[in-house]
Amino acid sequence: MNYNTDIIIKTDSDVKQETQEIFEALGLDIGTAVNIFLRQVIIHHGLPFSVMLEPNDITVNAINNELHGPFNSVEELMKALNE
């Protein structure tokens, strides 16, 4: 493989140290691991793992409440959510 460009990143020194130790145990260096990650991004056309936030209380309540639709407008939906 012909590597012909550089990527410079900044990270916390503890993060770097911990990842270096893990990669070394896997027989990798950071550069190789980053290249694996970048190739996985290409294969998946996005991040190769799930990235999400936990739903907040409002969303959880909306999911748990039984809403009976259909709703003809956002106002009707909001009224049902606020009841």
N, C-alpha and C positions, 0 to 999 in steps of 0.2 A: 504494500500500500504506500502510495506517495503522499506523505503529509506535507502540505505546502502552505498552511496558514496557522496562525496562532489564535487561541482564545485565552484571554486573561480574565480570571474571576477572583473575587475577594470573598473570603469566608472566615468564620471564627477559627482561631487556632486549635481549639479543642475539637471542633468538628473535623478539621483537617487531620489531626492526629488520630482520632478514633477511626475515621474512614481509611486512613493509610494502613492501620493495623488490620482491619478487616480485609482490605484488598490484598495485602501481603499474604494473609492466611489463605486467600483464594488464588495466589500466584499472579496477582495483577498489580499494576501501579495505577495511580490516579488517572493518568492520561489515557490508558487503555480502558479503564472503567468509564470515563467520560465518553470515549468514542463508542463503546458498547451502548451507552445510554442514547447518544445521538442517533445511532443506527436504529435503535428500537423506536425512537420518535418518528423516524422516516417510515418504518414498517407499519406502525400503528396510525400514522397520520395524526399524531397527538401524543400526549403523555402516555407512556406504557403502563400506567397504573391509575387507579381511581383517585381523584382529588375532589373532596367535597367538605362542606361545612355541616355540622350537626344542625338539624332544624331547631329554630328558636321556639319558645313557648307558644307564641301565637300560631305558628305553623302546626305544631303538635296538637294544639287544641282544635284547629280547623280539621286536621286529619281525623281526630278521634270523635268529633261531633258528627252526628248524622245530618248532613245537609240534604235536603230534598229539593232537587231542581226538576226541570231545567229552570234557569234564571234568564229572564229577558233583558237584564241590564246589570251592569256592575253595581248599581245602587241596590237592586234586589238582593244580589249576592251579599253585599256588605251588610244589609239589614239583617239577613239570616245569620251571618257570622256574628253579629253583635248581640243577637238575642240570647 
